[in-house]
């Protein structure tokens, strides 16, 4: 396997891992909001902000997963 | 007193800190996506599978630009990614990481508001904070302008102080200026000192490097009143009282105390920044405060190290450091300096109202006391709203009191009063830790601090070989050296008949004329610090071209501007007066001519002059605008017996040539003083000078006159 193909595969693996991390971030955001709500100290604006971040994390995770898949395919096709 | 420990505030800070972790994770993913997009290795495989490469690159591009996902997510160290990130910032395209960080900062503001409800209850403050958080720049500027107009700058800044760092970071993260993003990121993540001004992005280090110098310290004596205010027993309040007694005057203090165990220990006490313009001498100026806070070593801390070295504690002696404001940052620099700590055992460092969050002293007990309305400790980006426990091993007191006005709440006296009256637990705890230093003060020494070692007084101009001269009232050193002199020379045009015969037989040539009239110089000077004491002088002379001129028709004007020791032209003395007996006795012996003793009042400003010679004259009025030039010094001629003497005053300093003065010389009416008579004979009563030469803070060298050889 050439160095170029190895680099593509490595990038794909890192991005796949990042997609999982972003999904975990979404869970953490939910937990943070829930904890503040439970304590009664959540600012009014927090829900809207967290909701926007959750959607963005989900979209980013999907984008990263797609990029990882396409890099893997690129590596497959470019392999001799 | 309010602190940081309310349960709601704690939860909000915890949430803010977790959001920072989330933002960092997102930022890392963005960096990986940017790296995949800009890595050249995958590009090299493109010819082998172009049909698969394009979808991969399209996906990476979408990942790093999708406003619904990671946002404008170009990041990393590469030039391309940096340029793309800056371009993104300039068009206002934030990344998801930045948006999450902004939420973290807003939670920090909310946490501070628990202890400071005025931040959200006050509609003007709330408007500003909301606008900054919502990326509404125009609205933020309007809100700030309204706040400044309503409260004034001092009150507005004081009220914002608890969330100053957060508001600046919010605005910097969300605005279109890419230069301040790194500083905002550091404030928001607590990863380090805010390395740039969060508003402009101008590097703090760029400002700090203007503060140059190896640092120096010289022993000085305190005044009796200041010495009386120094503590006689070591204690926290005692040391802070000493700092108050020193004031922000460019000085520091070292004391030795005999501890309860009989061991002598030493305490370095460093005041804060001196108010006013930065200068090139004191490290306690604004630049010194910046560099002490931003850099690990600064002229201020190096000057303190030199003071300690001069004080001479035995090797390994125990040392406590106490500093206020910039002094706190400077002592923390010493506490983290391995070289200093190898020479001395630094046991305690107490910083009061100082930006020290990113100092890293090792093996030293550290206490930091900050008022939440004091802006100075927040200059490193971490204030009351910080959600990071940057120093779990420090004793940190971050409190709020009812005084919200800066700079009052920053003053050492205010901190001392708070510790004395409102923070007894904190005071007692710090005092308990300072127990080894709580004993009788056995030695105190103050130091004046400098950016760089000061030149010896008068060096190099006044550093000349000297010789003893037996004067009429004792021995004096020659040449006479003066390190601070104000002088005014007024040039008058008089009728040639008035000077007829004065120059006869002198060989100094016909008097210098302007438009057919003779030039007469009236020279007055106040010599404040000389080697024969301070004195004033008045001289009246006819301007002459001087002896041995080869071309008698060439004009004397150009020669008048030569340096005194090279000049032929000068004033032929027709009368002089001084205001001290010693100079009355010394003058004729050194320079010839007759000298009278009379009180002289000489007040010289930039644009006006006021001279009174008792029983002789007044010369006063406006000097008008002046053209700066190097002071040319003076050359004087005097008749002594059958000879003519030439004397020379060499000067160093700047002068101003006033081409349109509106002074008037008035001879004292009805005075029978010989010099008054002489002035009347010259026609100077009521005369206005053609031009004047004025100078302040000159240095001068004046030796004995020498006879002019017969021509």
HADDOCK unambig.tbl for C-alpha pairs under 7 A between the chains (distance, minus, plus):
assign (segid A and resid 4 and name CA) (segid B and resid 41 and name CA) 4.88 0.50 0.50
assign (segid A and resid 4 and name CA) (segid B and resid 42 and name CA) 5.34 0.50 0.50
assign (segid A and resid 4 and name CA) (segid B and resid 44 and name CA) 6.66 0.50 0.50
assign (segid A and resid 4 and name CA) (segid B and resid 45 and name CA) 6.08 0.50 0.50
assign (segid A and resid 5 and name CA) (segid B and resid 42 and name CA) 6.90 0.50 0.50
assign (segid A and resid 7 and name CA) (segid B and resid 41 and name CA) 6.47 0.50 0.50
assign (segid A and resid 7 and name CA) (segid B and resid 42 and name CA) 6.53 0.50 0.50
assign (segid A and resid 8 and name CA) (segid B and resid 42 and name CA) 5.55 0.50 0.50
assign (segid A and resid 11 and name CA) (segid B and resid 36 and name CA) 5.80 0.50 0.50
assign (segid A and resid 15 and name CA) (segid B and resid 32 and name CA) 6.82 0.50 0.50
assign (segid A and resid 15 and name CA) (segid B and resid 33 and name CA) 6.78 0.50 0.50
assign (segid A and resid 18 and name CA) (segid B and resid 29 and name CA) 5.41 0.50 0.50
assign (segid A and resid 22 and name CA) (segid B and resid 26 and name CA) 6.66 0.50 0.50
assign (segid A and resid 25 and name CA) (segid B and resid 22 and name CA) 5.87 0.50 0.50
assign (segid A and resid 32 and name CA) (segid B and resid 15 and name CA) 5.98 0.50 0.50
assign (segid A and resid 36 and name CA) (segid B and resid 11 and name CA) 6.84 0.50 0.50
assign (segid A and resid 41 and name CA) (segid B and resid 8 and name CA) 5.70 0.50 0.50
assign (segid A and resid 53 and name CA) (segid B and resid 100 and name CA) 6.98 0.50 0.50
assign (segid A and resid 56 and name CA) (segid B and resid 68 and name CA) 5.37 0.50 0.50
assign (segid A and resid 56 and name CA) (segid B and resid 69 and name CA) 4.31 0.50 0.50
assign (segid A and resid 56 and name CA) (segid B and resid 70 and name CA) 6.69 0.50 0.50
assign (segid A and resid 57 and name CA) (segid B and resid 69 and name CA) 6.13 0.50 0.50
assign (segid A and resid 59 and name CA) (segid B and resid 68 and name CA) 6.42 0.50 0.50
assign (segid A and resid 59 and name CA) (segid B and resid 69 and name CA) 4.72 0.50 0.50
assign (segid A and resid 60 and name CA) (segid B and resid 63 and name CA) 6.66 0.50 0.50
assign (segid A and resid 60 and name CA) (segid B and resid 69 and name CA) 4.11 0.50 0.50
assign (segid A and resid 60 and name CA) (segid B and resid 70 and name CA) 5.23 0.50 0.50
assign (segid A and resid 63 and name CA) (segid B and resid 59 and name CA) 6.97 0.50 0.50
assign (segid A and resid 63 and name CA) (segid B and resid 63 and name CA) 5.14 0.50 0.50
assign (segid A and resid 64 and name CA) (segid B and resid 63 and name CA) 6.16 0.50 0.50
assign (segid A and resid 66 and name CA) (segid B and resid 59 and name CA) 6.58 0.50 0.50
assign (segid A and resid 67 and name CA) (segid B and resid 56 and name CA) 5.96 0.50 0.50
assign (segid A and resid 67 and name CA) (segid B and resid 59 and name CA) 4.82 0.50 0.50
assign (segid A and resid 67 and name CA) (segid B and resid 60 and name CA) 5.47 0.50 0.50
assign (segid A and resid 70 and name CA) (segid B and resid 55 and name CA) 6.49 0.50 0.50
assign (segid A and resid 70 and name CA) (segid B and resid 56 and name CA) 4.67 0.50 0.50
assign (segid A and resid 71 and name CA) (segid B and resid 56 and name CA) 5.22 0.50 0.50
assign (segid A and resid 73 and name CA) (segid B and resid 52 and name CA) 6.60 0.50 0.50
assign (segid A and resid 74 and name CA) (segid B and resid 49 and name CA) 6.76 0.50 0.50
assign (segid A and resid 74 and name CA) (segid B and resid 52 and name CA) 4.74 0.50 0.50
assign (segid A and resid 74 and name CA) (segid B and resid 53 and name CA) 5.46 0.50 0.50
assign (segid A and resid 74 and name CA) (segid B and resid 56 and name CA) 6.77 0.50 0.50
assign (segid A and resid 77 and name CA) (segid B and resid 49 and name CA) 5.70 0.50 0.50
assign (segid A and resid 77 and name CA) (segid B and resid 52 and name CA) 6.72 0.50 0.50
assign (segid A and resid 78 and name CA) (segid B and resid 45 and name CA) 6.39 0.50 0.50
assign (segid A and resid 78 and name CA) (segid B and resid 48 and name CA) 5.11 0.50 0.50
assign (segid A and resid 78 and name CA) (segid B and resid 49 and name CA) 4.94 0.50 0.50
